[in-house]
Every structure is written in structure tokens, then in C-alpha cells.
């Protein structure tokens, strides 16, 4: 026996309510009850979709990354990485950055949730860089043999800055990081 199909309008209302609450009150001030009240749906409807507020945030960020963060294909490794990092850093300076900080805090407390974050959000962003590197490798722009190391070089500094110095995530830093990744990508260890 199956129930009624989920109403996408309810899902959107829950996401928008969570986004509004975290913008106004921060992650600590957001609650499942507050999400229900703001979205105009019952607490039961919220809990049926999400067991906790970390899962709500993960859903919001996954949808954001899927629809608003690019996987550039300009035909040039530097331009592709720079466009990806500038867009990603711009997002991290806003509400998505606060949401990522909240996800990191939740993930540190619950290893199973950390695996979900990795599988549903982080892996997709890593795949975007993997695609960029693969195209660049096909053009002869990448000689480093380990794409996973290069991907870590792209995102490691971003996560460090996001947690400890979000103001560092500027376009100038995106350009400097892009150049550092390219230097590594064109070097054979």
C-alpha cells in the first residue's frame, strides 16, 4: 500500500521556511517547530520528510548546489576552475555558507549524517571538479596523476576558510587558489 504522493509545494514551503529562519536566527535559533509554523504545514508533515533540522539544511543546500552552482566548460582549465570557485565562494559568503557551517557542525556529531552529507552534497561538487579536470586532461592541460588530490586542493582551503575565516573567500582568493591548483595539476610528482 502506498500513500499519497508528496506535494512539491509543501517541500518548497519547508525549504523556504528553513532558509528564512536560518537567515534571521541562525542555525541554533532554527527549530523544527519554527519551520512548521513558518511554512504553514503541520509538525507531522515536517517530521515525515525530515527527522531533524540537519536533514532539512542538507536538502536545501543540495537543491541550491544542483540549480545554482556551475560546472563550467569554457575549454580552458583556469577559466573553468576560476568560474567554479568564484561562484562557490560567493555562495559561501551568504546564506549557503551559514548552512554549510551548520552541516559541518551536525556532521561532526553524527558520523551517519556525515556520510549522507558526503554522499548527497559533497560528492556532487567533487564530481563537478572531476569533470573539469577530466576535460582538461583530455586537452593535455593536466599531467598530475591523481585527480582526488587536486580536488582536495580545490575544496580543502574553502572549508578551512568557511569554518575559520569566511571573509577570506573573495574573488582574489579564488584566483590565487585556482593558480595554485593549476600549478599542482601541471606538475608530475
C-alpha positions as CSV (number, residue, x, y, z in Angstrom):
1,X,0.0,0.0,0.0
2,X,1.3,3.4,-0.9
3,X,0.3,6.8,0.5
4,X,-0.4,10.0,-1.3
5,X,2.5,11.4,-3.4
6,X,4.4,14.1,-1.7
7,X,3.3,17.6,-2.6
8,X,6.3,19.6,-4.0
9,X,4.7,22.8,-2.8
10,X,4.9,21.5,0.8
11,X,8.5,20.6,0.3
12,X,9.3,24.0,-1.2
13,X,7.4,25.7,1.7
14,X,9.5,23.8,4.2
15,X,12.8,24.6,2.5
16,X,11.9,28.3,2.2
17,X,10.9,28.4,5.9
18,X,14.1,26.8,6.9
19,X,16.1,29.2,4.8
20,X,14.2,32.2,6.2
21,X,14.7,31.1,9.8
22,X,18.4,30.4,9.5
23,X,18.9,33.8,7.8
24,X,17.1,35.6,10.6
25,X,18.0,33.5,13.6
26,X,21.0,31.4,12.7
27,X,21.2,27.6,12.9
28,X,20.9,27.5,16.7
29,X,17.7,29.6,16.6
30,X,16.1,27.4,14.0
31,X,13.8,24.6,15.1
32,X,11.6,22.0,13.5
33,X,8.6,23.6,15.2
34,X,9.6,27.0,13.8
35,X,9.9,25.5,10.3
36,X,6.4,24.0,10.6
37,X,4.9,27.3,11.9
38,X,6.6,29.4,9.2
39,X,5.9,27.0,6.4
40,X,2.2,26.7,7.3
41,X,2.4,22.9,7.5
42,X,2.0,20.6,10.5
43,X,5.0,19.4,12.5
44,X,4.0,15.9,11.5
45,X,4.4,16.9,7.8
46,X,7.9,18.3,8.5
47,X,9.0,15.3,10.5
48,X,7.6,12.9,7.9
49,X,10.1,14.4,5.4
50,X,13.0,15.2,7.7
51,X,14.0,13.5,11.0
52,X,15.9,16.6,12.1
53,X,17.0,20.1,11.1
54,X,20.3,18.9,9.7
55,X,18.4,16.9,7.1
56,X,16.3,20.0,6.2
57,X,19.5,22.0,5.7
58,X,21.1,19.2,3.6
59,X,18.1,19.2,1.3
60,X,18.1,23.0,0.9
61,X,21.9,23.0,0.1
62,X,21.7,20.1,-2.2
63,X,18.9,21.8,-4.2
64,X,20.9,25.1,-4.2
65,X,24.1,23.4,-5.4
66,X,22.2,21.5,-8.1
67,X,20.5,24.5,-9.5
68,X,22.8,27.5,-8.8
69,X,26.4,26.3,-8.8
70,X,28.0,25.9,-12.2
71,X,30.1,23.2,-13.8
72,X,31.8,25.5,-16.3
73,X,33.0,24.3,-19.6
74,X,34.9,27.1,-21.3
75,X,37.6,25.0,-22.9
76,X,40.3,26.3,-20.5
77,X,41.2,24.8,-17.1
78,X,42.0,28.1,-15.5
79,X,38.7,29.7,-16.6
80,X,36.7,26.7,-15.6
81,X,38.2,26.4,-12.1
82,X,38.1,30.2,-11.6
83,X,34.4,30.4,-12.5
84,X,33.6,27.4,-10.3
85,X,35.5,28.9,-7.3
86,X,34.2,32.4,-7.7
87,X,30.6,31.2,-7.8
88,X,31.2,28.8,-4.9
89,X,32.9,31.4,-2.8
90,X,30.2,34.0,-3.5
91,X,27.6,31.5,-2.2
92,X,29.7,30.7,0.9
93,X,29.8,34.4,1.8
94,X,26.0,34.3,2.0
95,X,23.3,32.1,3.5
96,X,24.6,28.9,1.9
97,X,27.9,29.4,3.8
98,X,26.0,29.6,7.1
99,X,24.1,26.5,6.0
100,X,27.4,24.7,5.2
101,X,28.8,25.7,8.6
102,X,25.7,24.2,10.3
103,X,26.0,21.0,8.2
104,X,29.7,20.7,9.3
105,X,28.7,21.1,13.0
106,X,25.9,18.4,12.6
107,X,28.3,16.1,10.7
108,X,30.9,16.2,13.5
109,X,28.3,15.0,15.9
110,X,26.8,12.2,13.8
111,X,29.0,10.0,11.6
112,X,26.0,8.6,9.7
113,X,24.8,12.1,8.9
114,X,28.4,13.0,7.8
115,X,28.2,10.1,5.3
116,X,24.8,11.5,4.0
117,X,26.3,15.0,3.6
118,X,29.2,13.5,1.7
119,X,27.1,11.3,-0.5
120,X,24.3,13.9,-1.3
121,X,26.2,17.2,-1.4
122,X,30.0,17.0,-1.3
123,X,30.3,14.1,-3.8
124,X,28.3,16.1,-6.4
125,X,30.6,19.2,-6.0
126,X,33.6,16.9,-6.2
127,X,32.2,15.4,-9.4
128,X,31.9,18.8,-10.9
129,X,35.6,19.4,-10.4
130,X,36.4,15.9,-11.6
131,X,34.5,16.7,-14.9
132,X,36.5,19.9,-15.3
133,X,39.8,18.0,-14.6
134,X,38.8,15.2,-17.0
135,X,38.1,17.6,-19.9
136,X,41.4,19.5,-19.1
137,X,43.3,16.2,-19.0
138,X,41.8,15.3,-22.5
139,X,43.1,18.7,-23.7
140,X,46.6,18.0,-22.3
141,X,46.3,20.6,-19.5
142,X,46.6,18.2,-16.6
143,X,49.5,15.9,-16.0
144,X,49.2,15.2,-12.3
145,X,48.1,11.6,-12.0
146,X,45.7,11.9,-9.0
147,X,42.5,13.9,-9.5
148,X,41.4,13.2,-6.0
149,X,44.4,15.1,-4.6
150,X,43.7,18.0,-7.0
151,X,40.0,18.0,-5.9
152,X,41.1,18.1,-2.3
153,X,43.3,21.2,-3.2
154,X,40.2,22.9,-4.6
155,X,37.9,22.4,-1.7
156,X,40.2,22.0,1.4
157,X,41.1,25.7,1.6
158,X,37.4,26.6,1.1
159,X,36.2,24.5,4.0
160,X,39.0,25.8,6.2
161,X,38.1,29.4,5.4
162,X,34.4,28.7,5.7
163,X,34.9,27.4,9.3
164,X,37.5,29.9,10.5
165,X,37.7,33.0,8.2
166,X,34.8,33.3,5.8
167,X,35.9,36.8,4.8
168,X,38.9,35.2,3.0
169,X,36.6,33.7,0.4
170,X,37.0,36.5,-2.1
171,X,37.4,36.5,-5.9
172,X,41.1,37.3,-5.4
173,X,41.5,34.3,-3.2
174,X,39.6,32.2,-5.8
175,X,42.1,33.4,-8.4
176,X,45.1,32.6,-6.2
177,X,43.7,29.1,-5.3
178,X,43.0,28.5,-9.0
179,X,46.6,29.3,-9.9
180,X,47.9,27.0,-7.1
181,X,45.7,24.1,-8.2
182,X,46.9,24.6,-11.8
183,X,50.5,24.6,-10.7
184,X,49.9,21.3,-9.0
185,X,47.8,19.9,-11.9
186,X,50.6,20.6,-14.4
187,X,53.3,19.1,-12.2
188,X,54.1,15.4,-12.2
189,X,55.1,14.2,-8.7
